[in-house]
Amino acid sequence: MILASWCGKKVVPDKIRRRPGWSEIPAVRDGRIVEIKSPLILQPSPAALTGGLDTIVAALWAAPSSQGASAASPGG
């Protein structure tokens, strides 16, 4: 799984997929790119430890098994 967050911008999974060589990364190949909203993790405050951590944990719990199911994008 790739947890992505772009400061002040929406994550565009296609931009990640188009990076040279990245199509070979299992998370990219299997569609496991999950956006974490930047205010939750990229701000200098305790929020990164509360809301940000909760969102990351939710993404990991929603992660597909090795059978290739796709993950939901929490907060998205």
C-alpha positions in Angstrom: 0.0 0.0 0.0 1.1 3.5 -0.7 -0.2 6.2 1.6 -0.1 9.5 -0.4 -0.6 13.1 0.7 0.2 16.1 -1.3 0.3 19.4 0.6 -2.7 21.3 -0.4 -3.4 19.3 -3.5 -5.6 16.2 -4.2 -3.6 13.0 -4.8 -3.8 11.9 -8.4 -3.1 8.2 -8.5 -2.5 8.3 -12.3 0.5 10.6 -11.7 1.9 8.0 -9.4 1.2 5.2 -11.8 2.9 7.0 -14.7 6.2 7.4 -12.9 8.9 5.4 -14.7 9.2 1.9 -13.3 6.4 2.4 -10.7 4.0 0.0 -12.5 6.1 -2.8 -11.2 5.5 -1.8 -7.5 2.8 -4.2 -6.2 0.8 -1.4 -4.5 0.7 0.5 -7.7 0.0 -2.5 -9.9 -2.8 -3.7 -7.5 -4.4 -0.2 -7.2 -3.5 0.2 -3.5 -2.8 3.9 -3.5 -4.7 5.6 -0.7 -4.9 9.4 -0.1 -4.5 10.7 3.4 -5.8 14.3 3.4 -2.8 16.7 4.1 -4.4 18.6 7.0 -4.6 15.3 8.9 -0.9 14.5 8.7 1.1 17.5 7.4 0.4 20.1 10.0 2.6 20.8 13.0 0.1 20.0 15.7 -1.3 17.1 17.8 -3.9 16.5 15.0 -1.3 14.5 13.1 -1.2 12.1 16.1 -5.0 11.9 16.5 -6.9 12.3 13.2 -4.0 11.5 11.0 -3.1 8.3 12.9 -6.8 7.2 13.0 -7.0 7.7 9.2 -3.8 5.7 8.6 -5.0 2.9 10.8 -8.3 2.8 9.0 -6.5 2.6 5.6 -4.4 -0.2 6.8 -7.3 -2.1 8.3 -9.2 -1.7 5.0 -6.1 -2.9 3.0 -6.8 -5.8 0.7 -5.6 -9.3 1.5 -3.0 -10.8 -0.8 -5.9 -12.1 -3.0 -5.9 -8.6 -4.7 -9.1 -6.9 -3.4 -9.0 -3.1 -3.6 -8.9 -0.8 -0.6 -11.3 2.0 0.2 -9.9 5.5 0.4 -10.6 6.7 3.9 -11.5 10.3 4.3 -11.8 10.6 0.6 
